[in-house]
Amino acid sequence: MDILTVLFPVLVCALIGALWARSGTNFDTDFISRLVLNVGAPCLMLSVLGGIEIDLVAFNQTALACILIASLMSLAGWLIPKACGDDVRTYFPSFVFPNVGNMGLPVCLFAFGDEGLALALAFFMMLSVAHFPVGILAAGGSQAGGWRGLFKMPILYAIALSLLLLWLDVRLPELLQNPIVLIGGMTIPLMLITLGVSLVRLQITAWRKALFYSVCRVAGGLLAGLLVVWLLELEGIVRGVVLLQASMPVAVFNYLFAVRYQRQPEAIAGLVVTSTLLSFVTLPLLLWWLL
């Protein structure tokens, strides 16, 4: 029942998105993604980090763990496709950037409460800073200008303000906090509904290769997470959040980059769908172990 309580809200929201897509009703994924990234996620970050007491040591440990795990998965994302004779630029982002937003945030919230969400946001923050410039550069090459685009991202400034509030131990005035909480509340449901829509719309091609790379993403992320929590001697909620976030499937944004820069989008679509379906099997087992 504990595991079902954690995963059921996630499945319900994703199911709403899937049924919406199956009905043929229009769903503008690009608009929703931009709304969530540019408005919802920054407000969610400010509302959570600016509204609760959080252990800065645990917050910093989670951020450091994210950097180490991303570094290990970067190495895997370069070696494994190269060894298989596949295009490294195509598959590299799928190793490094899991779905720590759409799936990771709600799972950590329902598993570990507000503290778990705050720590999951630390993980999400570190990857968000790198995901768009690195993802764009990996998919589109140096001509894409990904690093310049970083400074146009509202989430960057929300991260900076959130860290400043944490460092100063200051809370936002209620006049600002209330609308920020209200707007931030739309983020997780919209993320999950968009995930459900994407799972229906995306098609799997070359399912054997998709399954192979999905296992590499999910199992490799878990192994990297286990190594990092052992090295950093993480315990409790920090350990649970790091392992959950490290084990998430391929992020949908990797597919959007592949489409934009024509880096085998069909292959990445297969990875998104297959790894997400695989996570519906692995996450209950991981939660059973952690809880």
N, C-alpha and C positions, 0 to 999 in steps of 0.2 A: 504493500500500500504506500510506503514511503516513496518508492521508485515511481509508482504510478502517479502519485501526487506531484512529483517533480516534472514528469514528462507529459502528462495529460494536457496541461494548458498549451504546451508547445505544439502537440499534435493537433489540438482543436483549431488553433490559429492557422497552422499550415493546411489543415483540411479545408478551412474556409477558402483559402487562396486557391487550392486545387479545384474545389467545386466551382468557384467563380470562373476559373479558366476554362473548365469543362463546359460551362454554360454558354460560352461564346461571347459573354459580355466583355466590353472593352476594359482593359486594365493597362494603364500606361506605366510600365515598369520603370522606364527611364525617369519619368517625372517623379514617381514615388521614391525612387532611389536617391534622386537629387534632394527631394524634400527631407528625407530622413537624414542624409549625410550633412546637408548644409544648415538645417534648422533643428530637426528632432534630436539627433545625436549630441550636438553641442549643448542643447538645453538639458538633456538627460544627464550629461556629464556634470554640468554645473549644479543641477538640482540634487544629485546624489552626493557628490563630493563636497558641495557647499552646504549640505543640510544634515549630515550625520557626523558623529565622532568616529574617527578612523585612526588606527594605529599606523603612524607614518613609517615605522620600521617594516611592518607587513606590506604596506603599499610599495615601498622601495624594493623589497625582496621580490614581489610579484613582477615589477617592471624589469628588474635585473634578470629574473628567470625567463621572461619573455625574450629579452635580447639574446640570451644564451641559447634558448631553444631555436629561435629564428636563425641563429648562426649555424647550428648543427644541421637544421633542415636545409639551409642554403647549400651546404656542402653536399648533402644527399641529392638536392635538386639539380646539382651540376653533374655529379658522378653517375647517378643511375640512368638518366636519359642518354648521357654520352656513351655509357657502357652498352645500352640497348640500341644504339644507332639512331636515336630520335633527336629532334631539334631541341636543344637545351632551352632556348628562349620560349618555346611553346609551353614546356612543362615546368620550368623553374618556378614561376609564381604560384603554381598549385601546391608545391611543396612548402613554400615559405609562408603563404598567407591562407590559413584556414578560416572557417566561418565562425570567428570569435564574436561577431556581432549578432547576426540573425539568430543563430542557435546558441552560441556560447553565453551571451548575456542572460537570456531567460532561464537557461538550465542552471547557471550559477545562482541566479536570484532565487529560484524555487528550491534549490538544494541547500543553500547556505544563508538565505535571507539578505537583508540590506548590506551587511558586511561583505557577503560573497559577491553581490553585485558591484560594490565599490572596488573590490580587488579585481574582479573581472574587467571593470572599466580601465584599471591600470594596464592590464594586458592588452585590451582593445586600443588604448591610447597609443602605446608604443608601436603596435602594428599599423595603426591608422596613419601615423606620421610617415611611415616608410611605404605603405601599400601603394599609394597613388603615384608618387614619383617613380619608385622602383618598378611597380607593375607596368606603368606606361613605358618606361625605358626598356624593360625586358621585352615587352610586346612590340613596341613601335620603334625602338632604336633611339639613338641620340637625337635624331631630328624631331622627336616628339616633344622635347622641352619639358619633361616631367617635373624637374626640380623647380622651375619657375612657377608651375601650377600649384606647388605646395603652398606658396604664400597667398594664394587666393582661396584657400580652404578655411571656412569659419571654424572648423573643428580644431585647427591649430591654435587659434586664439582662445578657444574655450579651454583647451588643455593648459595653456599658459596661465589663464585666469584661475582655473581650478587649482593648479599647483601653488599659485601665489596665495590663494585663500587657505589652502592646507598649511602652507609654511607659516603664514601669519596667524593661523588659528582664528580666522575671522569668518563670520557667517553673513550671507547676503541679507539686506533688509527685507522684511516680509513683503513690502510693496513690489520688489523685484522677484523674490523667491516664488511667490504664488503663481504668476504667469509662466515662469520658467518650469516649474513642476508640472503645470497643466500641459504645456507644449511638449515637454520631455516625455510625458506619459503616453504619447501616441507612438513613440519610437519602436518599442519592442513588438507590439501587435502588428504594426505595419511591416516591420522586418520579417516577421514570421509569415504573414499573409503573402508578401512578395516571394518568399521562399517557396510556398506552396504553389503559386502561379508558375514560377520558374520550373519546378519539377515536372509540371504537366506539359509545359511548352517545349522544354528541351528534349532532344532526341538522342538516344544512345547509338553511337556507331562504334564498331570494333570493340565489342563489349569485353573481350578477353584482355585487351590492353587497358581498357578503362578499369576493369577490376584489379589488374596488377598494380596500376598506379594509385588506385584508391586504397588498396591495402598498404602500399608504401606510405601514403599520406597519413592514414589513421594510425596504423601500427607504428610507423616510424616516428610520428609525433608523440605517441605514448612512450616509446622507448627513450626518445630525447628528453621528454618530461621527467621520466623516472630517474634518468642520469642526473639531470639538473637539480631535482629536489633532494637527491642524495648528496650531491656536491655542496649544495647550500644548506643542507640539514633543515629543510623546511618541514613544518609539522602543522597539524590542525587544518583550519579553513584555508590557509595560504597554500598548503600542499594540495588540497582537494581542488581548489580553483585552478591552479597551475596545470594539474594533470588533466582536468576537464577541457580547459582551453587548448592545451597542446594536442588533444585527441580529436578535435573537431574536423569535419569534412572540408572539402575544397569550397572556397568562397565563391559566390555567384559573380562577384565583380571580376574575377579572373576570366570568366566567359565574356563579359562585356568588353574587356580589353582585347581579348582574342578576336572578337567580332570587329572591333574598331580598326585593328591593325592587321587583320587577316592572318592570324597565327593559328591556323587549324582550329577554328571555333567549334567544329563538329566534335573533335576529339576532346576539347575542354568541356563541352556540354555533357558528353558521356561521363567525364570525371566528376562533374558536379552532381549529376543524378546518382551515379553508382556509389560514390563516397557518402552521399547523404543517406541513401537507403542502407548502406553498410553501417552507418552510425546509429541507425535505429535499432540495430542488433547489439553493437558494442557499447553504446551509452548505458543501457540498463545494466549490463554486466559491470561496467566501470562504477556506476552509482551504487550498485549492490556492494561492491568491494569498499568504496569510500565511506558509505553511510553505515 
